[in-house]
Amino acid sequence: MLNQDELQQALAVTEQLQRQWMIGAGEVAATVTLPESWSALLQGTSPEHARLLTLALTGQLQLMMTSGCSGQQSLHEKPLLPMLAVPTLPESLRPLFRRSLEGLSKQRSIDVACVLRLLSQRRVTAHPADWLPTNKEKSLPREYWPWCRWVADVAAMNTEAGETLSEDTWDQFYPAERLALLQDMRALEPDSARELIMQCAGREPADKRLSIVGTLAVNLAPADVDYLQSLLQDRSKKIATLASQMLSRLGTLLEQDSAEMSEEEVQEHAETYTLEKKGILKKRLRLRPKKMRSGKQNAIRTERLGGISLSAFARVLGLKVTQLLDAWDFEDNRPSDNLAFLTNAASTLSDDHIEHLLARLLSDASITHNDISLLEQVVARLSPEARQTCVQQILRGKDATLSFYDCLLLVESPLDDLLFTDLKNSGAWKALCNRIGEEFDGGYLENLHCCAELTSLGLLVPQATAAAVLDAVESMGLSLADPALDLLQLNNQLPILT
């Protein structure tokens, strides 16, 4: 604590230092007598560290005064920002990184985590003067966990490298960090992870318990059945529903225990569809909706699609589940019904059924922007590697018209080996080239859609492909100084470290 005299002295020193810094002085002049409490902190530090500490102390003093803090209040001493295990971005690329973040803030459609994942893939991290996490951000690369704990300002979160998640250390981990570690445990030691969840999940509020229980989806197995069945009576309806869905994926949940509709209601729902053969050369079963008399009946059908047991639905129609997935007619059903059907399928069907459903979606003649919400439901069940394979398959399909932004939504990290020879044959690339030819003026783009597509490309493709894209758009007349190309430029210039 500072008494009144010390406070006045510190304020006077702050004014002197500010005058010196405004004229470019780097060192603290010998004529400036620092407060005694400051000198103790600066003793034994290097000149560079002393300058940074002096700047921090003056800033804290000004903040204290503008916040109305009196000299009698104690100050909380926050530890120094921890160093990350991965090196920071090269100094020469920091301005480009900052411009890239500024461009994202204007678009408001792409999360900063996508840029951080691109950096992580190249084994570099952001400089703390350019970016720091907030308490609202989730799904950040693991390299930034120490900063997340520092921002959260929880003294107990001081885990050492190599410390494992256990019942004793549960509260010492940042929540997002804890979830990621649980997913790792489920991948390697699923039984141990389940036991830990059983021991510790109950102490968390419902929203956090829901995410914790959700990690059981990794390596979901019959050994999880007993615990999942115990969650059917959980005080949180969302957790009970999630447990029911996981049991359905395992095929161990009795329909009379899980279904929200009776057998008669399932039969009634099935009667609102027509099962017929469709096609000229090759006849295929198609499940087409009957026309309803009112909007209310349509709404009821949509609601039922979201909660019906798909195995019971298939059985009433005389089909297997795989046949139901093949017969569902996406063209004739309303978008809301398609979304309800696929959301239900993604939540309750087994992994084998999900693979079958995805193959059905990708084998259709074309995949359009309107299908992205449908694909997201199914792709969310895949591993990160399978997601990359799926997106590369989409981009290599000449008939698909998904945008690059759509594809960015489907993956968790940049694609590893998408070649420009594949990219330039995609519908997304052809559509982008056409719009660039119509929209740019004097070498610069003003069309927000084109800017978002180029930004998404910068976050999707490997380095060699980013370089080829830059060459291609430059040949179209775009200036490489266009801010729309910042993330492609960053991608191209990032080092590849091992």
C-alpha positions as CSV (number, residue, x, y, z in Angstrom):
1,M,0.0,0.0,0.0
2,L,1.1,3.5,-0.7
3,N,0.6,6.3,1.8
4,Q,-0.4,9.8,0.6
5,D,3.2,11.1,0.2
6,E,4.4,8.0,-1.7
7,L,1.4,8.2,-4.0
8,Q,2.2,11.9,-4.8
9,Q,5.8,11.0,-5.5
10,A,4.8,8.1,-7.7
11,L,2.4,10.4,-9.7
12,A,5.2,12.9,-10.2
13,V,7.5,10.2,-11.4
14,T,4.9,9.0,-13.8
15,E,4.6,12.4,-15.3
16,Q,8.4,12.7,-15.7
17,L,8.6,9.3,-17.4
18,Q,5.8,10.1,-19.8
19,R,7.5,13.3,-20.9
20,Q,10.7,11.4,-21.5
21,W,9.0,8.6,-23.5
22,M,7.1,11.2,-25.6
23,I,10.4,12.5,-26.9
24,G,11.8,9.0,-27.6
25,A,14.0,8.3,-24.6
26,G,14.4,4.6,-24.0
27,E,16.3,4.6,-20.7
28,V,15.1,5.9,-17.4
29,A,17.1,9.1,-16.9
30,A,19.4,9.3,-13.9
31,T,17.6,12.5,-12.8
32,V,14.4,10.5,-12.2
33,T,14.2,9.2,-8.6
34,L,11.9,6.1,-8.7
35,P,9.8,5.3,-5.6
36,E,11.5,3.0,-3.1
37,S,8.8,0.3,-3.6
38,W,9.6,0.3,-7.4
39,S,13.4,0.1,-6.9
40,A,13.0,-3.1,-4.9
41,L,11.1,-4.6,-7.8
42,L,13.6,-3.5,-10.4
43,Q,16.7,-4.5,-8.5
44,G,18.7,-7.2,-10.3
45,T,16.7,-7.1,-13.5
46,S,18.2,-6.5,-17.0
47,P,17.8,-3.0,-18.5
48,E,15.3,-4.2,-21.0
49,H,13.2,-6.0,-18.3
50,A,13.5,-2.9,-16.1
51,R,12.0,-0.7,-18.9
52,L,9.1,-3.0,-19.3
53,L,8.4,-3.2,-15.5
54,T,8.6,0.6,-15.2
55,L,6.1,0.9,-18.0
56,A,3.8,-1.6,-16.4
57,L,4.0,0.1,-13.0
58,T,3.1,3.5,-14.5
59,G,0.2,2.0,-16.3
60,Q,-1.1,0.2,-13.1
61,L,-0.8,3.5,-11.2
62,Q,-2.8,5.4,-13.7
63,L,-5.4,2.6,-13.9
64,M,-5.7,2.7,-10.1
65,M,-6.3,6.4,-10.1
66,T,-8.8,6.5,-12.9
67,S,-10.7,3.6,-11.4
68,G,-11.2,5.6,-8.2
69,C,-9.0,3.3,-6.0
70,S,-7.8,5.0,-2.8
71,G,-4.4,4.5,-1.4
72,Q,-5.8,2.4,1.4
73,Q,-6.9,-0.4,-0.9
74,S,-4.7,-3.4,-1.5
75,L,-3.6,-4.2,-5.0
76,H,-3.8,-7.7,-6.5
77,E,-0.3,-8.7,-7.8
78,K,-0.8,-10.6,-11.0
79,P,2.0,-13.0,-12.1
80,L,3.9,-12.3,-15.3
81,L,2.4,-13.6,-18.5
82,P,3.7,-17.1,-18.9
83,M,6.0,-18.0,-21.8
84,L,4.5,-20.5,-24.3
85,A,6.4,-23.6,-25.3
86,V,6.1,-22.8,-29.0
87,P,8.1,-19.8,-30.4
88,T,6.3,-16.6,-31.4
89,L,5.6,-15.5,-34.9
90,P,8.7,-14.0,-36.7
91,E,8.9,-10.2,-36.1
92,S,8.7,-9.5,-39.8
93,L,5.2,-11.2,-40.0
94,R,3.7,-9.6,-37.0
95,P,2.3,-6.5,-38.9
96,L,0.7,-8.9,-41.5
97,F,-0.8,-11.0,-38.6
98,R,-2.3,-7.8,-37.0
99,R,-3.8,-6.7,-40.4
100,S,-5.2,-10.2,-40.8
101,L,-7.0,-10.0,-37.4
102,E,-8.3,-6.5,-38.3
103,G,-9.7,-7.9,-41.5
104,L,-11.5,-10.7,-39.6
105,S,-13.0,-8.2,-37.2
106,K,-14.6,-6.4,-40.1
107,Q,-16.0,-9.6,-41.6
108,R,-17.3,-10.9,-38.3
109,S,-17.9,-14.4,-39.8
110,I,-14.6,-16.2,-39.2
111,D,-13.3,-16.9,-35.7
112,V,-9.8,-15.8,-34.8
113,A,-9.2,-19.4,-33.6
114,C,-8.9,-20.4,-37.3
115,V,-5.9,-18.1,-37.7
116,L,-4.3,-19.5,-34.5
117,R,-4.7,-23.0,-35.8
118,L,-3.0,-22.1,-39.0
119,L,-0.1,-20.7,-36.9
120,S,-0.1,-23.8,-34.8
121,Q,0.2,-26.0,-37.8
122,R,3.4,-24.2,-38.7
123,R,4.6,-24.4,-35.0
124,V,4.5,-20.7,-34.2
125,T,2.2,-18.7,-31.9
126,A,0.9,-15.1,-31.8
127,H,2.9,-12.4,-30.0
128,P,1.1,-11.4,-26.8
129,A,1.3,-7.7,-27.8
130,D,-0.7,-8.6,-30.9
131,W,-3.3,-11.0,-29.4
132,L,-4.3,-12.4,-26.0
133,P,-7.3,-14.6,-25.3
134,T,-10.4,-13.5,-23.5
135,N,-12.6,-15.5,-21.1
136,K,-15.2,-15.9,-23.9
137,E,-13.0,-17.7,-26.4
138,K,-13.2,-21.5,-26.7
139,S,-11.5,-24.2,-28.8
140,L,-8.2,-22.4,-28.9
141,P,-5.0,-24.5,-29.8
142,R,-3.4,-26.1,-26.8
143,E,-0.3,-23.9,-27.0
144,Y,-2.4,-21.0,-25.6
145,W,-3.7,-22.8,-22.5
146,P,-1.1,-21.1,-20.2
147,W,-2.4,-17.7,-21.4
148,C,-6.0,-18.8,-20.9
149,R,-5.2,-19.7,-17.3
150,W,-3.4,-16.3,-16.8
151,V,-6.4,-14.4,-18.3
152,A,-8.8,-16.4,-16.1
153,D,-6.7,-15.1,-13.1
154,V,-7.2,-18.2,-11.1
155,A,-4.3,-18.7,-8.7
156,A,-4.8,-22.5,-8.5
157,M,-4.3,-22.9,-12.2
158,N,-0.6,-23.3,-12.1
159,T,-0.2,-26.8,-13.5
160,E,3.3,-27.9,-14.4
161,A,4.0,-29.4,-17.8
162,G,3.5,-33.1,-17.7
163,E,1.0,-33.0,-14.8
164,T,-1.9,-35.3,-15.5
165,L,-5.6,-34.7,-15.0
166,S,-6.9,-36.6,-12.0
167,E,-9.5,-36.2,-9.2
168,D,-6.9,-34.3,-7.1
169,T,-5.9,-32.0,-9.9
170,W,-9.3,-31.5,-11.5
171,D,-9.9,-28.0,-10.3
172,Q,-6.4,-26.9,-11.3
173,F,-7.1,-27.0,-15.0
174,Y,-8.8,-24.4,-17.2
175,P,-12.2,-25.8,-18.3
176,A,-11.4,-26.0,-22.0
177,E,-8.1,-27.5,-21.2
178,R,-9.8,-30.1,-19.0
179,L,-12.2,-31.1,-21.8
180,A,-9.4,-31.6,-24.3
181,L,-7.4,-33.7,-21.8
182,L,-10.5,-35.8,-21.2
183,Q,-10.8,-36.4,-24.9
184,D,-7.2,-37.5,-25.0
185,M,-7.8,-39.8,-22.1
186,R,-10.9,-41.3,-23.9
187,A,-8.8,-41.9,-27.0
188,L,-6.0,-43.8,-25.0
189,E,-7.6,-45.0,-21.8
190,P,-11.4,-44.8,-22.2
191,D,-12.2,-46.7,-19.0
192,S,-10.0,-44.4,-16.9
193,A,-11.5,-41.3,-18.4
194,R,-15.0,-42.6,-17.7
195,E,-14.1,-43.3,-14.1
196,L,-12.7,-39.8,-13.7
197,I,-15.9,-38.3,-15.2
198,M,-18.0,-40.3,-12.8
199,Q,-16.0,-39.0,-9.9
200,C,-15.8,-35.4,-10.8
201,A,-18.6,-34.3,-13.2
202,G,-21.1,-34.1,-10.4
203,R,-19.3,-31.2,-8.8
204,E,-19.8,-29.0,-11.9
205,P,-22.8,-26.9,-13.0
206,A,-25.1,-28.4,-15.6
207,D,-23.7,-26.6,-18.6
208,K,-20.2,-27.8,-17.8
209,R,-21.4,-31.3,-17.0
210,L,-23.0,-31.5,-20.4
211,S,-19.7,-30.8,-22.1
212,I,-17.9,-33.2,-19.8
213,V,-20.3,-36.1,-20.5
214,G,-20.1,-35.2,-24.2
215,T,-16.5,-36.4,-24.2
216,L,-17.7,-40.0,-23.8
217,A,-18.5,-39.8,-27.5
218,V,-14.8,-40.4,-28.1
219,N,-14.4,-44.3,-28.2
220,L,-18.0,-44.8,-27.1
221,A,-18.3,-48.4,-26.2
222,P,-20.6,-51.0,-24.4
223,A,-18.5,-50.5,-21.3
224,D,-20.1,-47.0,-21.0
225,V,-23.6,-48.3,-20.9
226,D,-24.1,-48.6,-17.1
227,Y,-22.9,-45.0,-16.5
228,L,-25.0,-43.6,-19.4
229,Q,-28.1,-45.4,-18.1
230,S,-27.6,-43.8,-14.7
231,L,-27.6,-40.4,-16.4
232,L,-31.1,-41.0,-17.8
233,Q,-32.4,-39.8,-14.5
234,D,-30.0,-36.8,-14.3
235,R,-31.6,-33.6,-13.0
236,S,-30.6,-31.8,-16.2
237,K,-32.9,-32.8,-19.1
238,K,-30.1,-32.0,-21.6
239,I,-27.8,-34.4,-20.0
240,A,-30.5,-37.1,-19.8
241,T,-31.2,-36.5,-23.5
242,L,-27.5,-36.7,-24.4
243,A,-27.1,-40.0,-22.5
244,S,-30.2,-41.4,-24.3
245,Q,-28.6,-40.4,-27.7
246,M,-25.3,-42.1,-26.9
247,L,-27.1,-45.3,-25.8
248,S,-29.0,-45.2,-29.1
249,R,-25.7,-45.0,-30.9
250,L,-24.6,-48.2,-29.1
251,G,-27.9,-49.9,-29.9
252,T,-28.5,-50.8,-26.2
253,L,-31.3,-48.4,-25.3
254,L,-34.8,-50.0,-25.4
255,E,-37.1,-48.0,-27.6
256,Q,-39.9,-48.0,-25.0
257,D,-37.4,-46.3,-22.6
258,S,-36.2,-43.7,-25.1
259,A,-38.8,-42.9,-27.6
260,E,-40.9,-39.8,-27.0
261,M,-43.6,-41.3,-29.3
262,S,-45.7,-44.4,-28.9
263,E,-45.9,-47.1,-31.6
264,E,-49.2,-45.6,-32.7
265,E,-47.7,-42.2,-33.1
266,V,-44.8,-43.6,-35.1
267,Q,-47.3,-45.3,-37.3
268,E,-49.2,-42.1,-37.7
269,H,-46.1,-40.2,-38.6
270,A,-45.1,-42.8,-41.2
271,E,-48.5,-42.4,-42.8
272,T,-47.6,-38.8,-43.7
273,Y,-45.0,-40.2,-46.3
274,T,-45.2,-42.2,-49.5
275,L,-42.6,-44.9,-50.2
276,E,-42.3,-45.3,-54.0
277,K,-39.8,-46.2,-56.7
278,K,-38.3,-43.3,-58.6
279,G,-35.9,-43.1,-61.6
280,I,-35.9,-43.9,-65.3
281,L,-33.0,-46.3,-65.8
282,K,-32.4,-47.4,-62.2
283,K,-35.4,-47.5,-59.9
284,R,-34.6,-46.4,-56.4
285,L,-36.9,-46.3,-53.3
286,R,-37.8,-42.7,-52.4
287,L,-39.5,-41.6,-49.2
288,R,-41.5,-38.6,-50.2
289,P,-43.7,-36.4,-47.9
290,K,-47.4,-36.1,-48.4
291,K,-48.8,-32.7,-48.7
292,M,-50.2,-31.5,-45.4
293,R,-53.4,-29.5,-45.0
294,S,-52.0,-26.8,-42.7
295,G,-48.8,-25.2,-41.5
296,K,-49.5,-26.6,-38.1
297,Q,-49.4,-30.1,-39.4
298,N,-46.1,-29.4,-41.1
299,A,-44.7,-28.1,-37.9
300,I,-45.8,-31.2,-36.0
301,R,-44.2,-33.4,-38.6
302,T,-40.9,-31.5,-38.3
303,E,-41.0,-31.8,-34.5
304,R,-41.6,-35.5,-34.7
305,L,-38.7,-36.0,-37.1
306,G,-36.4,-34.5,-34.4
307,G,-37.4,-37.0,-31.7
308,I,-38.6,-40.2,-33.4
309,S,-36.6,-43.4,-33.1
310,L,-35.3,-43.8,-36.6
311,S,-35.1,-47.6,-36.1
312,A,-38.8,-47.6,-35.2
313,F,-39.6,-45.3,-38.1
314,A,-37.7,-47.7,-40.5
315,R,-39.4,-50.8,-39.1
316,V,-42.9,-49.4,-39.5
317,L,-42.0,-48.6,-43.2
318,G,-40.7,-52.2,-43.6
319,L,-37.2,-50.9,-44.1
320,K,-33.7,-51.3,-42.5
321,V,-32.1,-48.2,-41.1
322,T,-29.7,-48.1,-44.0
323,Q,-32.5,-48.4,-46.5
324,L,-34.3,-45.5,-44.7
325,L,-31.2,-43.3,-45.1
326,D,-31.0,-44.2,-48.8
327,A,-34.7,-43.6,-49.4
328,W,-35.0,-40.2,-47.7
329,D,-35.7,-37.7,-50.5
330,F,-33.8,-34.5,-49.7
331,E,-35.3,-32.7,-52.8
332,D,-38.9,-33.2,-51.9
333,N,-38.7,-32.7,-48.2
334,R,-38.7,-29.2,-46.7
335,P,-35.3,-27.8,-45.6
336,S,-36.5,-27.8,-41.9
337,D,-37.5,-31.5,-42.2
338,N,-34.1,-32.4,-43.8
339,L,-32.3,-30.7,-40.9
340,A,-34.5,-32.3,-38.3
341,F,-34.0,-35.8,-39.9
342,L,-30.2,-35.4,-40.1
343,T,-29.8,-33.9,-36.7
344,N,-31.7,-36.9,-35.2
345,A,-29.6,-39.3,-37.3
346,A,-26.3,-37.6,-36.3
347,S,-27.3,-37.7,-32.6
348,T,-28.6,-41.3,-32.3
349,L,-27.2,-43.5,-35.1
350,S,-24.1,-45.8,-34.9
351,D,-20.8,-44.9,-36.5
352,D,-21.4,-47.4,-39.3
353,H,-24.7,-45.7,-40.1
354,I,-23.1,-42.2,-40.0
355,E,-20.5,-43.4,-42.6
356,H,-23.3,-44.7,-44.8
357,L,-25.3,-41.5,-44.5
358,L,-22.2,-39.3,-45.3
359,A,-21.5,-41.5,-48.4
360,R,-25.1,-41.0,-49.5
361,L,-24.8,-37.2,-49.1
362,L,-21.5,-37.0,-51.0
363,S,-22.7,-39.3,-53.8
364,D,-25.6,-37.1,-54.8
365,A,-25.3,-35.2,-58.1
366,S,-24.3,-31.9,-56.4
367,I,-23.7,-30.4,-53.0
368,T,-24.8,-26.8,-52.7
369,H,-24.4,-24.0,-50.2
370,N,-27.9,-24.8,-48.9
371,D,-26.7,-28.2,-47.8
372,I,-24.0,-26.9,-45.5
373,S,-26.2,-27.1,-42.4
374,L,-27.0,-30.7,-43.3
375,L,-23.4,-31.7,-43.8
376,E,-22.3,-30.0,-40.5
377,Q,-24.6,-32.3,-38.5
378,V,-23.0,-35.5,-40.0
379,V,-19.4,-34.3,-40.3
380,A,-19.4,-33.3,-36.6
381,R,-19.4,-37.1,-35.8
382,L,-16.2,-37.7,-37.7
383,S,-12.6,-37.6,-36.5
384,P,-10.5,-34.6,-37.5
385,E,-8.7,-36.7,-40.1
386,A,-11.9,-38.0,-41.6
387,R,-13.2,-34.4,-41.8
388,Q,-10.2,-33.4,-43.9
389,T,-10.8,-36.3,-46.2
390,C,-14.4,-35.4,-46.6
391,V,-13.7,-31.7,-47.4
392,Q,-11.0,-32.6,-49.9
393,Q,-13.5,-35.0,-51.6
394,I,-16.0,-32.2,-51.8
395,L,-13.5,-29.8,-53.3
396,R,-12.3,-32.3,-55.8
397,G,-15.9,-32.9,-57.0
398,K,-16.7,-30.8,-60.1
399,D,-20.4,-30.6,-59.4
400,A,-20.2,-29.4,-55.8
401,T,-21.0,-25.7,-55.3
402,L,-20.0,-25.3,-51.7
403,S,-18.0,-22.1,-51.0
404,F,-14.6,-22.2,-49.4
405,Y,-16.2,-20.6,-46.4
406,D,-18.6,-23.5,-46.2
407,C,-15.7,-25.9,-46.3
408,L,-13.8,-24.0,-43.6
409,L,-16.8,-24.7,-41.2
410,L,-16.3,-28.4,-41.7
411,V,-12.7,-28.8,-40.6
412,E,-10.8,-28.1,-37.4
413,S,-7.4,-27.4,-39.0
414,P,-6.0,-26.4,-42.5
415,L,-6.0,-29.1,-45.1
416,D,-2.7,-31.0,-45.3
417,D,-2.3,-31.9,-49.0
418,L,-4.9,-30.1,-51.2
419,L,-3.1,-29.4,-54.5
420,F,-3.8,-26.4,-56.6
421,T,-4.4,-28.7,-59.6
422,D,-7.4,-30.2,-57.6
423,L,-8.5,-26.8,-56.3
424,K,-8.8,-25.1,-59.6
425,N,-11.2,-27.7,-60.9
426,S,-13.6,-27.2,-58.0
427,G,-16.9,-25.4,-58.4
428,A,-15.9,-23.0,-55.6
429,W,-12.8,-21.8,-57.4
430,K,-14.6,-21.3,-60.7
431,A,-17.4,-19.3,-58.9
432,L,-14.8,-17.2,-57.1
433,C,-12.8,-16.5,-60.4
434,N,-16.0,-15.4,-62.1
435,R,-16.9,-13.0,-59.3
436,I,-13.4,-11.6,-59.1
437,G,-13.6,-10.8,-62.8
438,E,-16.8,-8.9,-62.3
439,E,-16.2,-7.2,-58.9
440,F,-12.7,-5.8,-58.5
441,D,-11.8,-2.2,-59.4
442,G,-8.2,-0.9,-59.9
443,G,-6.7,-4.1,-58.6
444,Y,-8.6,-4.1,-55.3
445,L,-11.7,-6.1,-54.2
446,E,-14.7,-4.5,-52.6
447,N,-17.1,-7.4,-52.8
448,L,-17.4,-8.9,-49.2
449,H,-18.2,-12.4,-50.5
450,C,-15.0,-12.5,-52.6
451,C,-13.0,-11.2,-49.6
452,A,-14.5,-13.9,-47.3
453,E,-13.7,-16.6,-49.9
454,L,-10.1,-15.5,-50.2
455,T,-9.7,-15.3,-46.4
456,S,-11.2,-18.8,-46.1
457,L,-8.7,-20.1,-48.7
458,G,-5.8,-18.6,-46.7
459,L,-7.0,-20.6,-43.7
460,L,-7.7,-23.8,-45.6
461,V,-4.9,-24.7,-48.0
462,P,-1.3,-25.8,-47.5
463,Q,1.5,-23.3,-48.2
464,A,2.4,-24.4,-51.7
465,T,-1.3,-24.1,-52.7
466,A,-1.5,-20.6,-51.1
467,A,1.4,-19.5,-53.2
468,A,-0.3,-20.9,-56.4
469,V,-3.5,-19.1,-55.5
470,L,-1.7,-15.8,-55.1
471,D,-0.1,-16.2,-58.5
472,A,-3.4,-17.0,-60.0
473,V,-5.3,-14.0,-58.6
474,E,-2.4,-11.7,-59.5
475,S,-2.7,-12.8,-63.1
476,M,-6.4,-11.9,-62.9
477,G,-5.4,-8.3,-62.1
478,L,-5.6,-8.3,-58.3
479,S,-2.9,-6.3,-56.4
480,L,-1.0,-8.4,-53.9
481,A,-1.3,-5.5,-51.6
482,D,-5.1,-6.0,-51.4
483,P,-6.1,-6.6,-47.7
484,A,-8.3,-9.4,-49.0
485,L,-5.2,-11.4,-49.6
486,D,-3.6,-10.9,-46.2
487,L,-4.3,-14.4,-44.9
488,L,-3.1,-16.0,-48.1
489,Q,0.1,-13.9,-47.8
490,L,0.5,-14.9,-44.1
491,N,-0.1,-18.6,-45.1
492,N,2.5,-18.3,-47.8
493,Q,5.1,-16.6,-45.7
494,L,4.8,-18.6,-42.5
495,P,7.8,-20.7,-41.7
496,I,7.5,-24.5,-41.8
497,L,9.1,-25.7,-38.6
498,T,9.5,-29.2,-37.4
